[in-house]
Amino acid sequence: MGYISEKDKEYLKGEFDKYLKEKVKLLVFTGDNCQYCNVAVDIAKEVQDLHDAIEFEEHSINDELAKEWGLEHVPTVVITDGDKYGGRIRYVGLPSGYEFSSMIEDIIDVSRRTADVSDEVRAQLDMIDKPVKIQVFVTPTCPYCPKAVRTAHRFAILNPNITGEMVEAVEFPEWANKWNVMSVPHILINEDVQFIGAYPDEQYIKYVVEAYKKL
């Protein structure tokens, strides 16, 4: 028995047929003593089977690609075209619960090779010319978290200097405790600027720019 229901598979097939344009790679990085790695791999394989434009690859967290992208935790799921986006659109921990929808929307955006933001937000994104890492701590049962994750990932899609990273706080409690994550979504930018909540793009970008200006 799979993780995606037959009803959901039919819906996703329809969405992918309508919106997928270019190839998308779904990379799952796994390692030893990983409780959720097999689940992450199985989910990715099920998604791959829904459309020919989606390619699945399993990698070791110890391989060269993981080192190149600075990946350290397992499972980590990366959505990429293999070139332009590198490892900048990532999920550390299972993209399950509400976050499954985020992964699907990311796949569509990466396939389109773009994401939708206002002209005002795009202008602020375009000024960022140094590395900015947005980490969004979430839980699978948080209905507001996908919006915050998607914003980080859309910003990463539109600017090659930005990395958007979902972090599953329940799977990585020590990591969450380090940054005093009590409520989610908890957003951490460059391990410097923090805020809590699923803010609109126009507010969200202000925190990103604040972190950028501190570089």
N, C-alpha and C positions, 0 to 999 in steps of 0.2 A: 504494500500500500504506500502510495506516495504522499508527499507533504502538501501538494496543491490539489484541490478538489477538481473533479472533472468539469464542474460548472465554471470554476475560476479559470481553468485551462482554456475553455472555449472562449471566454471573455477576453483573456489575454491574447489569444491567437488573433482575434478580431482587431484588438488595439495594435498589435505588432504589425499586422498586415496593412493597417491604415497609416502608421506613423514611422516605421523603421525605414531608413533610407540607405545608410552605409553599414558596413560591418562593425560589430561590437564584440569586444572580448570580455569575457567574464572570468577573471582569474581568482582562484581560491588558494591562499597560502596556508599550508598546514604544517604541523610539527608533532613531536612526541608528546604523550601525556596530555592530549588535547580533548577535552570532553565533548566539544561541539563541532570538531572538524569534519567528521563524517556526515553530520547533518548539513553543514554548509556546502559540502561537495554534492550531496544528493539534491539539495534545493537548486543549486546552480545547474546541475545536469537536467533537472526537470524543466527549468527555464530555457535552457539551450534547445531542448527538443521542441519548443513551441514555434521556432522560426529559424530559417536557414541563415539569417543575418547574424545570429548569435553564436559565438564560438566559446567553448569552455576549455580552460586549462587549469590543471592542478600543479602547484609549485611548492617546493619546500621553503620554509621560512629561512633556511640556511643557504639558499642558492644565491647566485650573483645578482639576480634581478631584485630580490628582496633587499639585499645590501645596497644596491644602487638607489632604490626608492626609500630606504631608511625604515623598512618594516621590521618590527620586532615581536609582535604579538600574534597569537593564533587563536581562532581562525581570523584571517584578514581577507576580505573580499574587495577586489579592485575592479572597477568598471572603466574600460579604456578602449581606445582605438588601436593601441599598441605603439603609438608614436606621439602624436600631438599632446595627448593628455597624460601620458606616462602613468605614474601611480598616484595621481593627485586626487582622484575621486575614490574614496575608500571607506570601507566599513570594518571596524575592528570589533569583532564579535559577530554573532549571528544577526543578519538582517531579517529578523522574524517579527511576528506580531505586526504592529502598525508600521514598522520599518520596511516590511516587505514591499509596501506600496511605494516607498521612497526609491527602492532599488529598481523597480519597474519604470518609474518616471525617469530615473537617471539613465537607464538603458535607452529610452526613447530619445532623450536629449543628446546623449553621446552619439547615437546613430544619426541624429540630425546635424551634429557638429555645431550646435548652438544651444542657447537657453534664453528664456524670455525675461527681460528686466526693462524698466522704464529708461528713457533716454537720460534722465537725471542720475539714476543709479549707475548706468553704463559709463557716464562721464567720470564719475568718481572711481569706478573700478579701473578705468583706463590709466589713471594717474599712478597706480600702484606698480612700482618697478623694482621692488625688493621682495624677498620671500616672506610670505605671510601664511601662517598655518592656523586654520580654524578647526578647533576640536569641539564637537557637540556631544556631551554626555547625555545618554538616553536610557530609558527602560522600555521593554517591549509593549508594556501596557499603557504607555503615555500617548494620548491621542494628539497632543500638541507638538510632540517631538519631531515627527516627520517634516513639518513645515520648516523647523529650524535646520534640520539636516539638509533638506532640499535647497534652502537658501545658500548654505555653505557650499554645496556641490554646484549650484548654478554659478556662483561667483568663481569657483575653480574652473568651470568649463569656459568661462568668458575671459579669464586672465591667467596666463601660464605661470605667474608668480604666486598664485594662491593654491594651497592644498586644503581640501575639505575632508574632514575625518570624523565619522560617527564613532563613538566609543560606547559600548554596551556596559553601563555602570554596574549592573548586577554580576556580569561575568568577570569584571575586573575591579573588585571592591577596593583593593589597596590603591589603585590608580585614582579611583573616585574619591577616596578618603584624603589622598594627598592634596586635592584641590577643594576639599570641603564641600563636595557635591551632596546637597541635602534635598534639593528639588530639581526637577528636570522639565524642559531641556536647560542644561547648564552649559553655557558657551564660554570657551577659553580660547583667546587669540594670542598666539606667540607666547603662551605661558605668562602673560602679562595683564592683558585686559580681560575682564570677566563680566558676564551679565547672565541673567536668568529670564527665560521666556521666549516665545515664538513671535518675535517682533516682525513688523512689515519691513520690506527691503530698505525703505528710506531711513528707518531707525537703525536697522542692523548694520548698514554700510558705515554709519557714523562710528561705530565701535571698531570696525575693521580699519577705517582711516586713522582713528586714534592710535591703534596699535602700530600701524604703518609709520606714523609720524614719530614714534618713539624709537624707531630703528636708527 
